[in-house]
Amino acid sequence: MVLEFINERFENGDDELVIVDEDVLEIEVGWVFCYDSKIFLETNQLAFALAGNAPVLFDNRDETLHVTGTAKPLSEYIQDHLSNYKPQST
């Protein structure tokens, strides 16, 4: 679900976006996923690295995805979500 979302929403030419497993965060309402270019992760060549790729939060209360941001620390986006997001009825 998350992988499909990021690849549909953030098209990256001929490259594929992949979740960086070691950077997945479990939070009290779900998970936060970081992702990057598959080519970058395989080659470590900065030319292929993404810039501005905001992590995606999956809220398991209503199975929704939320793009965070890059202007503030990730912890602030998570806290904003926990404080302000009201899950949709399922």
C-alpha positions in Angstrom: 0.0 0.0 0.0 2.7 2.5 1.0 5.1 1.5 -1.8 2.4 1.8 -4.4 1.4 5.2 -3.0 4.9 6.7 -3.2 5.5 5.3 -6.7 2.2 6.6 -8.0 2.4 10.0 -6.3 6.1 10.8 -6.7 7.1 9.5 -10.1 10.9 9.3 -10.6 11.4 8.7 -14.3 12.8 5.2 -15.1 13.8 4.7 -11.5 11.7 3.0 -8.8 11.2 4.4 -5.3 11.7 1.9 -2.4 11.1 2.0 1.3 14.3 2.2 3.4 13.5 -0.6 5.8 16.1 0.4 8.4 14.4 3.8 8.7 10.9 2.6 9.3 9.6 4.0 12.6 6.8 2.4 14.5 4.6 4.9 16.3 1.6 4.4 18.6 -0.9 4.7 15.7 1.1 3.0 12.9 4.3 3.5 11.1 6.4 6.2 9.3 8.1 5.2 6.1 11.2 6.8 4.6 12.0 6.1 0.9 14.5 6.8 -1.7 15.6 6.0 -5.2 16.3 2.3 -5.8 19.3 3.3 -8.0 20.7 5.5 -5.2 20.4 2.8 -2.6 22.1 0.3 -4.9 24.9 2.5 -6.1 25.3 5.2 -3.4 25.7 7.7 -6.1 24.4 11.1 -4.9 23.3 12.0 -8.4 20.4 9.5 -7.9 19.4 10.5 -4.4 16.0 12.1 -3.9 15.7 15.6 -2.4 12.7 16.7 -0.4 11.2 13.2 -0.1 9.0 13.7 2.9 8.3 10.5 4.9 4.8 9.0 4.7 2.9 8.1 7.8 0.5 5.2 7.8 -2.2 5.5 10.4 -3.5 2.1 11.2 -6.6 3.4 13.0 -8.3 4.1 9.6 -5.6 2.8 7.2 -4.8 6.2 5.8 -1.6 7.6 4.4 -0.3 11.1 5.2 2.7 12.8 3.7 4.7 14.6 6.4 7.1 17.3 5.4 10.8 18.3 5.4 10.8 21.8 6.9 10.6 20.6 10.5 12.0 17.6 12.4 10.1 14.4 11.7 9.2 14.2 15.4 7.2 17.4 15.0 5.1 16.1 12.1 4.4 12.9 14.1 3.3 14.9 17.1 1.1 17.2 15.0 -0.5 14.1 13.5 -1.1 12.6 16.9 -2.5 15.8 18.3 -4.6 16.9 15.4 -5.7 14.1 13.2 -9.1 12.6 13.8 -9.4 9.1 12.2 -12.1 8.6 9.7 -14.8 6.1 10.6 -14.1 2.7 9.1 
